[in-house]
Amino acid sequence: MRLLILGFSSFLFSQVWADDSSEQESPWKGKAELGIVDSSGNTNNSSTNGKVNVTYEAEKWKQEFRLETYKAESEVEENGVKVVKTTADRTYFYAKSGYKYTEKSYTYALVDYADENFTSYDYIANFSLGYGRVFFKDKEKEFDGEIGYGLRRFQEKQAFLTQEEEVIRLAANYKQSVSSNAVFQQEFVFEFGEEFDVYKSVSALSVNINSSMALSLGYEVQHNTEVDPGFENTDRKAIVNLVYNFL
């Protein structure tokens, strides 16, 4: 699966550079986010999260690359001694290539890979092909939906063999300008498999500080229908990030 991700990413970049050679201006957009929370007193907790998102959109092609990391530590008491333990550690990679064959319709291929250290699964990777449609898009708002079919590969904790299953994917993305310097975005992803289903929701409000900096307030929820005993089905994160628009 790692080789599949690298190969697919190389294909995406080759398409980007092929289109870019005919453009006078590179239609890239990129942003990096960083958030750090550190609390002390009766309890000591800290968390860090970072995101990098790069998109490229030409007349027919749209590419998106995303890398996310999240780590949390908490101070706990064991046998009368306070120790710091890592309670969350996750890395997520996402790449999607879309071809627009009409103004509102497109096909896409995507891969994503989540390295999970504190869930029932060591990792979960997906590859899917599908159809997307832009229902409406203007300067103030945008809404699109996708349906796809693909393959999920995953490995459970303490398991020696990886497993594969077919997956149906549904997704929706809504973006709305709240004011001249604030944008709200809502994303839903539903993945249905034979072994388990995954539901994801990402809500974010971004407020511009200046032309290159913004503040993002987000709330993320991920629900797995099947987990091992001792693990929660639902993970929730409230995030405050500083955003730097570098492209």
N, C-alpha and C positions, 0 to 999 in steps of 0.2 A: 504493500500500500504506500510506503514511503517513496518507492521508486515511481509509482503511478502519479503521486503528487508532484514530484520533481519533473517528470516528463510532461505532465499536463501544464505545469507552470511555464516550462520552456516553450510549449506551443502558444500559450497566451502571449508571452513576451514577443515571440516571432510575429504574431499577428499585429501587435501594437506597433512594432518598429516598421512593419511593412506599410501600415496605414500612415504612420507618422512622416514617412519620407515624402509624401505628396501634400503635406499640410505645411503652410507657412507658420502657423502658430500651433504649438503642441497643446491639445485639449486635455491636459492632465489636471487632476484635482487631488490634493493630498492633505491629510491632517494627522497630527500626532497628539495623543491625549495622555495625561499622567495625573494620577491621584494618589495621595498618601494620607493615611489617617493614623495618628498615634495618640493613644490615651493612656493616662497614668493616674495613680491614686490607689483606691481600694483594689482595682483590677488594672492590669497592664495589657493592652491589646494594640496591635498594629496591623495595618494592611496596606498593600501597594497594588495598583493596577495600571496597566499601560495598554494603549491601543495605537496601531498605525493603520490607516486606511488610505488606499490609493485607487483612484478610478481614472479610466481613459475612455473617452467617448468620441467616436468619429461618426461619419454619416451612416454607416452600416453596422459598425462594431461598437460594443461597449464591454470593457473589461473592468473587473474589480478584484482587488487583493486586500486581504485583511489579516492582521496578526494581533492577538490579544494575549495578555498575561495577567494572572491574578494570584496573589499570595497573601496569606493571613497568618499571624502568630498570636498566641495568647499565653499569658502566664498562669500556670496551674500549680497546685500544691500536691506533691507526691511524697508520702512518708514524712510529712512535716517540713519538706524542703520545697521551695518555690523554683520551678523550672519553666523555661520558655519552650513551648511546643508549636510546631507548624500545624495549623488546622485546615488550611486550604492551599492548594498549589495546582494551578491549571494553566495550560497553554493551548491556544486555539488558532488554527490556520484555516483560511477560507479563500478560494479563488473561483471566479465565475467568468465565463466568456459568453456573451450574447450576440446573436446576429439578427438585426432588424430587417425583416423582409417586407414590412409595410410600416406606415407611420406609427401604428399602435400595437402591432404584433411582432413577436420575436421568439426565437428558439434559443435555448441556452444549454450549456454543460457546466457542471460545477464539481469541485471536490472540496471536502473539509476534513479536518483532522483535529480531534480533541484529545490531549494527553491529560488523563485524569489521575490524580494521586490519592484523593480522599473521597472516592465514590466506589460503587460496586464494580466498576469497569476500569481496567488499566488504560484502555484507549477505545475510542469510537471513531471510525472513519466512514465517510460516505462518498459515493460517486453517483451522479444522476444526470439524466437528460430530460428536458421538458419544454413546455410552451409557456410563454408569458404574454400578458396583455396590459397595456396602459389604458386604464379606463378614462382618466382625464388628467391633463397636465397643463398648467399655466404658471404665471409668475407667483401666484399666491399659494397654490396647493397642487399636490400630485398624489395619485393613487394607482397602484398596479398590483396584479395578482399573478401567481404562477402555479402550475401543476406539473409534476414530474414523476419519473419512475427510475429506480436505480438499484444500487447494491450497497448494503451496509456491512462493514467488517468490524468486529469488536472482539475483545478479550476480557474475560472476567478475572477478578482478582484471584490469585492462587491457581489459576488455570494454566495448563501447558499448551493448549491448542487454541487457535483463533477460530471464530465462527463467522459465517456469512449468511446473509438473508436478503431477500428482495424487500424494497422499501418504496412506498408511495409518499411523495412529498407535496405538501401544499404550503404556500407562502403568500403573504400580503404585506405591503409596505405603504404607509400613508405619511405624507409630509405636508405641513401647514405653516405658513408664515403667520406668527402671532402679532408681530409688529415689524417695524422697519429694521430692527436689529435682533429679533428673536424668532427662532424656528422650533416647532415641535415635530417630533418624528416618532411613529409607532410601527414596530415590525413584529409580525407573527410568523412562526414556522411550525408546521406540524409534520412529523415523520412517523408513518405507520408501518410497523414490521410485524413478523410473526412472533418473535420472542418478546419484544417490548415496543412501546410507543414513546416518542419524545415530543414534548410541547415546549416551545420557547416564546417568550415575550420580552421585547426590549422597548422601553419607553425613554425618551430623552428630550430635554428642553435645552437648547443652546442659545446663549445670549452673547452677542458680540461685545467685546471690550474695545477693540480697535479693528483695523483692517486685517490684522493677522492673528489676533488673540481672541479667545472666547472662553466662556465658562459653561460647562455642561453639567446638568443635573439629570441623573438617570436612575431607572429602576429596572432590574433584570430578574426574570423568573424562568427557571428550567425545571420541568417535571418529567421524571421517568416512571413509567407505570410499573416496572418490575425492578426491585433492588434487593440485595441480600439483607438478612436480619442485621440490625444495628446501624443501617444507613437510612437516611431520610429520602423520601420520594421527590421532595421539592427543595430546590436551592433558590434563595432569594438574595439579591444584592442591591443596596442603595449606594449609588456612586456619585461623587462630586469630582469632576476632572477639570483641569486647565487644558485648553485646546490650542494648539498652534497650527495654523494653516500655512503649510510650507510650499504649496503649489497653487 
